[in-house]
Amino acid sequence: MMKNTHYLTTKGLQIVKWLAFVAIYLISSSIFQLAGLYTNDPVKAQNVLGVGLIATAIALGVIGWRYYQQLDKNNPRHFGHKPTTAKKIWFLIALFVGMMCFQYFWSFLISSGVIHMPENQQAVAEQSLRMPIWNGVYSIILAPIFEELVFRGIFMNYFFNKDNRVNNWLAMLSSALLFGFAHEMQFDLNWLMYSGLGLFLSYAYMHYRDLRFNIGLHMLNNLMTFI
């Protein structure tokens, strides 16, 4: 009984903490995006942008610190910095090509009218028109770091911290589905498509055991989407 209570309490606290990290990410990104509402007032836009950059730096510092602190305490899968080899680079390129094929298939479904344009993508396009350079920086560089830390690094270690096949697959699938829900907050085909992209990234994290490869893959994907 005591073990069950301790387990539920621990998992409950982990859920609260993880949601707090998601909130930190969303708040910092929202402040950053507010600058786009003041394009007619450059001074105010610069001030808001400055606050957004400071908030983003603090948020990244807090989340990154928590991730590496977590690995120091309990890391049965031996996640961390691994040596880069030609074989790893080629496999990363293969994953990227797979993601691009998946994206093209998704674009085909949208252009054919099978599914609608995701609201998240519409919002990104609107923000890019207001502040193309800064939103490009955020979408291509900052957002991938945030999302990989929160949805892969912290999440997969908080809730699935055992190194066995069943646990690893549950970690990858759960992370992918939550990643999809973070970008499309309704259970439809676009949610499945975002989840599919999330599965590529979850698999990369489990395969490489090094979050830097995930961040690089995510950045390449967002770069192609932004272009």
Residue, then its C-alpha position, 0 to 999 in steps of 0.5 A: m500500500m505504501k509503495n503504491t501511494h509513493y508511486l502515485t505521489t511521485k508520478g503525480l508530481q512528475i506530471v505537474k512538473w512536466l506541465a509546468f515546463v510546457a507552460i514555461y515554453l508556451i509563456s515565453s513563446s507567447i511573449f516573443q510572438l506579441a512583438g508581431l502585434y506592434t509592427n506599426d510601433p517599432v519602439k514598442a515592438q523592439n521592447v516586447l521582443g527584448v522581453g521575449l528574448i530574455a524570457t526565452a533565454i531564462a526558460l531555456g536555461v531552466i528547462g535545460w538545467r532540469y533535463y541534465q540534472q535529471l540525467d545526473k540523478n537517474n539515467p539507465r539508458h545512458f543518455g548524454h553526449k555521444p561521439t559523432t560518426a559518419k554512420k550516425i550522420w548518414f542515418l540522420i540524413a535518412l531520417f530527415v529524408g523520411m520526414m520530408c517524404f512524410q511532409y510531402f504526403w501530408s501536403f498532398l492530402i492538404s492540396s487534395g482537400v482530404i484534410h484542412m490546413p492545420e491552424n498551427q501552420q496558419a498561425v506560423a505563416e501569419q507570424s512569419l509575415r509580420m516578423p519574418i527574420w525573428n520568427g524564422v529564428y524562433s521557428i528554426i532554432l529556438a522552438p526545436i530546442f524547447e520541444e526536444l527538451v520538453f517532449r523527448g528529453i524530460f518527458m521520456n525520462y520522467f515517465f518511462n525511465k526503464d531500458n526495455r523494449v516495451n517501455n521504450w516503445l511506450a515512451m516513443l508512442s506517448s511522446a509522439l502523440l503528445f507532440g501531435f496534440a501540442h500542435e493540433m488540439q483535436f483528434d483528427l488527421n492533422w493530429l495524426m500527421y503531427s504525431g507521425l513527425g513526433l514519432f520520427l523524433s522520438y525514435a531518433y532520441m531512443h536510437y541515438r541516446d543523444l538529444r543533440f541529434n534530435i535537435g538537429l533533425h528538428m531544426l532541419n525539418n522546421l527549416m524546410t517547412f519555413i522555406 
